[in-house]
């Protein structure tokens, strides 16, 4: 069975994000135009993250949103 927009094997970018942010469940989706949307949600409430769900249009934006230094600098 094939589900459009769902990769059984995550990209290397997503694998790296998952390694770097183990407290989050991270996925890559694509909108109807094929543009990527990266989504992270907390696996369990255990870090001082500002939100339970974070979305970004790039890996770099998601990384910035999840990086502790960025969160405390606001």
C-alpha positions as CSV (number, residue, x, y, z in Angstrom):
1,X,0.0,0.0,0.0
2,X,1.3,3.4,-0.9
3,X,0.3,6.6,0.9
4,X,1.2,9.8,-0.9
5,X,3.4,12.1,1.1
6,X,4.5,9.4,3.6
7,X,8.0,8.0,3.4
8,X,8.5,4.7,5.1
9,X,12.2,5.6,5.5
10,X,12.9,9.1,6.7
11,X,15.4,11.3,4.8
12,X,18.9,11.7,6.1
13,X,17.9,15.3,7.1
14,X,15.1,14.0,9.3
15,X,17.2,11.2,10.7
16,X,19.8,13.8,11.8
17,X,17.2,16.0,13.4
18,X,15.8,12.9,15.3
19,X,19.3,12.2,16.5
20,X,20.0,15.8,17.5
21,X,16.6,16.2,19.2
22,X,15.7,12.9,20.8
23,X,12.9,14.4,23.0
24,X,10.9,15.2,19.8
25,X,9.0,13.1,17.3
26,X,10.0,14.7,14.0
27,X,8.4,14.1,10.6
28,X,8.6,15.6,7.1
29,X,5.4,16.1,5.2
30,X,4.7,17.7,1.8
31,X,1.9,20.1,0.9
32,X,-0.2,19.7,-2.2
33,X,2.5,21.6,-4.2
34,X,5.2,19.2,-3.0
35,X,6.9,21.7,-0.7
36,X,8.3,20.2,2.5
37,X,6.8,20.9,5.9
38,X,8.8,19.8,8.9
39,X,6.9,19.0,12.1
40,X,8.2,18.3,15.6
41,X,6.2,17.4,18.7
42,X,7.4,16.5,22.1
43,X,7.5,12.8,22.8
44,X,6.9,13.6,26.5
45,X,7.0,16.8,28.4
46,X,10.6,16.8,29.7
47,X,12.2,19.9,28.3
48,X,11.5,23.7,28.6
49,X,10.2,23.9,25.1
50,X,7.8,26.7,24.5
51,X,5.4,24.7,22.3
52,X,4.2,21.1,22.1
53,X,4.0,21.3,18.3
54,X,6.5,23.1,16.0
55,X,6.3,23.5,12.3
56,X,8.8,24.9,9.8
57,X,9.4,25.0,6.1
58,X,13.0,24.1,6.3
59,X,15.3,21.9,8.3
60,X,17.3,25.0,9.4
61,X,14.2,26.7,10.6
62,X,13.1,23.7,12.6
63,X,16.6,23.3,14.1
64,X,16.6,27.0,15.2
65,X,13.2,26.6,16.7
66,X,14.2,23.5,18.7
67,X,17.7,24.7,19.8
68,X,17.7,25.7,23.5
69,X,19.9,28.8,23.0
70,X,17.3,30.2,20.6
71,X,14.4,29.5,23.0
72,X,16.0,31.3,25.9
73,X,17.2,34.3,23.9
74,X,13.6,35.5,23.3
